[in-house]
Amino acid sequence: MNWEQIEGKWKQYSGRVREKWGNLTDSDLQVIAGRRDQLIGKIQERYGIAKEEAQRQVDDFFKNFQDDATASGKTSASGEQHDHEKEKARGAGRS
């Protein structure tokens, strides 16, 4: 998942970000607006950690976020099933 996708769907993702980093305020999330550098800066500020640690946390979170979305629904970043998964699902109903 790239950051353009995250920015585009920030409203959907911001809830999970808030679950992970509960010290971020609604105002923080609005200011961040899906921008990686803003998110890292706010995490540094709210948690008093080094930039490198904040970067690692953010990268790990969104890598796992992507893995979770792919594993649970086998969907692309846009939320659509891959063509081979659609075909597989259609074939499963045939006997």
N, C-alpha and C positions, 0 to 999 in steps of 0.2 A: 504494500500500500504506500503510495507516495503522498507527499504533503499537500499537493494540489487537491487530491481526493479528500484528505482530512479537512482542509479548509472548506471545501464545498459541502461537506456533511457535518460541519462542526456542531450544529445544534444537536444532531443525533449522538455524536461522540462525546460531547461535553458532559453528559450525565455520567458516563463511565469514567471520564477523567476526574470528575468530582468525587466519585466513589473511591478512586485510587488515592487522590490527594485531597482529602477532606478539608485541609486548611485553605484551599483556594476558595475565594468568594464568588458569588454570581457576577459581581463587578469584574473580578479578575478574568473570569471565563469570557466575558464580553470583550474585554481589552485584548485577550489572547487571540480570539477569533480564528483559531486553527493555525496560527503561525508558530512554528516550532521554536524559534528563538525567543518569542514572547513567553511561551509555556515554560521553557527552561529557565528563563529569568525569574518568573514568578515562583517557580518551585524553589529555586535558590533562595529567594527572598523569604518565602514563608517557612521554609524548613531549615534555613541556615546551613546549607550544604554547598560544596564546591561545584563549579560549573560542570566539570567532567562527570561527577556523580549524577547531577541532574540530567545531563545528556544521556548517560547510560540508562537511567531509570525510564526516561521518555522513549528511547529507542527500544528497550526491552518491552515496555508496555505496548507500544504499537506493533511490534513484531508479534507478540503473543496475541494481541487483539486481532490481527490479521489471521493468524493460525487458528484461533478460536472460531472466527467467522467461516473460514474455509472448511474446517473439520465438522462443525455443527450443521451447516446447511449446504456445504459444497457449492457455495455461491461465489461469484466474482465480486470484486470490490464494489461493483454497481448494484449488487444484490440479485443478479440474475443467475439462474442455473446455467452451467456450461452445457453446450449442445450434447456432448457425450453422456452427461448425467440425465438430461431430458430423455434421450433415446433409451437409456438403460431403464429408466422409470417406466416408459411406455412398454418396453419388452417384458417387464416383470409381471404385468397383468395378463400376459398371454400364456396359455398353456396348451 
